[in-house]
Amino acid sequence: MTTATPELPPYLQRFVLPHDTVEPERSGALDVYLPAATPAPAVLMVHGGPVPRDREVRPPDWPAYRAYGALLAQAGVVGGMFEHGFVDETTLGTAHENIRAAGAALRADSRVDADRFGMWFFSAGGLFMGSVLADPPAWGVAAVAGTYAALGHPDLEDPVLPPAAVPAELSDIPLLLVLPEHDFEWIVTASAELLERCATEHRSVDVITVPGGHHGFETVDDTDEARDAIRRSIAWWAVALH
């Protein structure tokens, strides 16, 4: 079931879980969603792409990220959102450095408990997850999640951006994948490979499935299953960074 507004693209549709709004505070390049009490654990959200330079509404203002930021704050977690520079294949390196800088800036915020920091990758933002899982201490992460995340791409060969499957099986930090039933085939394949490799190594991965869900389900699937997946994702973060 969907309740789309025809004149809006999917990523600008209404978030399907009603919630109280939390206005972010701008801190440098970051939008920071603050809980009632700080210092608190923090999650940096990493959007997908490529995002064309002429797109009028930029990722930090997309309904899904504003909603997730608010929900994280209401769960006692600082939500961090920003825009990295992935606009085409030639800018992946720039985006990677933007992500690293944003993570460092959020951890350095006096309202953040830097030892309880996580990164949440969405869509093609998942191309950067492998780099983080390959060296969690260098990124300062205590937990990682991916929602319909592209954990690798068959045409991407970049040693700095390895597919997430191999470093995932070697890492032991908490890891969550949120998997809609109807995602792009190449994303499904990469997710299945990661889960298979981790199962072989007895490496635990938490999985939230979204029956009937699609890529970007938070704004395209007005269903109880989508709402449940959103709630469970936020609850996972509250536990993973306790």
Secondary structure by P-SEA (a helix, b strand, c coil): ccccccccccccccccbbbbbbbbbbccccbbbbcccccbbbbbbbbbccccccccccccccaaaaaaaaaaaaacbbbbbbbcccccccaaaaaaaaaaaaaaaaaacccccccbbbbbbccccccaaaaaaaccccccccbbbbcccccccccccccccccaaaaaaacccbbbbbbcccccaaaaaaaaaaaaaaaaacbbbbbbbbcccccccccccccaaaaaaaaaaaaaaaaaac
